[in-house]
Amino acid sequence: MRSFYIGNKEICLPIIQGGMGVGISLSGLAAAVANEGGIGVISCAGLGLLYKQYSVNYLKNCIWGLKEELRKAREKTRGIIGVNIMVALSNFADMVRTAITEKADVIFSGAGLPLDLPSFLTSESKTLLVPIVSSARAAKIICDKWQANYNYLPDAIVVEGPKAGGHLGFKREQIEDENHSLEHLIPEVVDAVSLYSDKKTIPVIAAGGISTGEDILRFIRLGAKGVQMGSIFVTTDECDASPAFKQVYINSSKKDMMIIQSPVGMPGRAFDGEFIRSVNEGNEKPNGCPYRCIKTCDYTQSPYCIIKALYNAFKGNMNKGYAFAGANAYLADKISSVKEVIAKLKDEFENAKKNNNKQNS
């Protein structure tokens, strides 16, 4: 696996660990991936629930929590640490300002188009900006808006396909449509960003359903410089989720994977379970909304409170929550270390490369 650059930072291992909330990817997992040469990513989603002992104000606790997670990560690694900040968060601006002030290496931002993300940078900022998109059209819109309004182009672009876990940037009917597959999207986005190559090199990163070294090789040959992987790191010692959450992955099968309609207005991929069945029966109506965490969520119309459900799952209370997961997450069969997972990916990558070379000779 070859290294590549995002801005002035060399990514020695071309693997970005996906940001997973609530609480699934915090400083523990992020630091472990960064120590292996990849980019470790802390998810901002729901940090105020994880740090609720600091005040009664959820939004203030989110800021405190992000500062603490970045501090903890820096104590464990000198590698590259990113932060995932969803555009849909009601405190998006606060989280971006905090990440930049605390000198996070990279901000990854999706779940909406982060059209004003460069506006938060100052002349002294070192943080790199990487939007997450689901189409070449979205990539071009962001590049054009950023260039026109801020004279700035993305430092990289993550292309998240319909096999990703969690919230998906696709309509339900597009999820199984081959025309929207990651294999189609990567070359399209590579072509789109090539229009700006005279101004900046914008590496494209493939994401969604990538689970083997062979997958990594395939997308690199399609033009990606690296990949983003989330689910494969859930069943690691260093993952910040509870043992019960990890066990859902290990005990699952393909038939347990399902597409749900999230209260935030997007389809999402998750494991089926008792809580989702209870939701479908109409038993989980929220009584109110103490957090106002997502811009697009109207609790009066929501079948349940998503942040509470994801927080419950993170803590291991699977009767009151569920696990988001990528399309191949059911393949997990044991708990491993991050080092072991990456060693396996490297072996698979090299074997796939050798097999391809034999077939072409």
Sequence and secondary structure as in RCSB ss.txt:
>XXXX:A:sequence
MRSFYIGNKEICLPIIQGGMGVGISLSGLAAAVANEGGIGVISCAGLGLLYKQYSVNYLKNCIWGLKEELRKARE
KTRGIIGVNIMVALSNFADMVRTAITEKADVIFSGAGLPLDLPSFLTSESKTLLVPIVSSARAAKIICDKWQANY
NYLPDAIVVEGPKAGGHLGFKREQIEDENHSLEHLIPEVVDAVSLYSDKKTIPVIAAGGISTGEDILRFIRLGAK
GVQMGSIFVTTDECDASPAFKQVYINSSKKDMMIIQSPVGMPGRAFDGEFIRSVNEGNEKPNGCPYRCIKTCDYT
QSPYCIIKALYNAFKGNMNKGYAFAGANAYLADKISSVKEVIAKLKDEFENAKKNNNKQNS
>XXXX:A:secstr
   EEETTEEESS EEE   TTTTSSHHHHHHHHHTTSEEEEE TTHHHHTTTS S HHHHHHHHHHHHHHHHHH
H SSEEEEE  TTBTTHHHHHHHHHHTT SEEEE SS  TTGGGG  TT   EEEEEESSHHHHHHHHHHHHHHH
S   S EEEE TT SEE SS GGGTT GGGSHHHHHHHHHHHHHTTTTT    EEEESS  SHHHHHHHHHTT S
EEEE GGGTTBTT SS HHHHHHHHH  GGGEEEEE TTSSEEEEE  HHHHHHHTT    S  SS  BTT  TT
T SS HHHHHHHHHHT GGG   B  TTGGG  S B HHHHHHHHHHHHHHHHHHHHHHH 
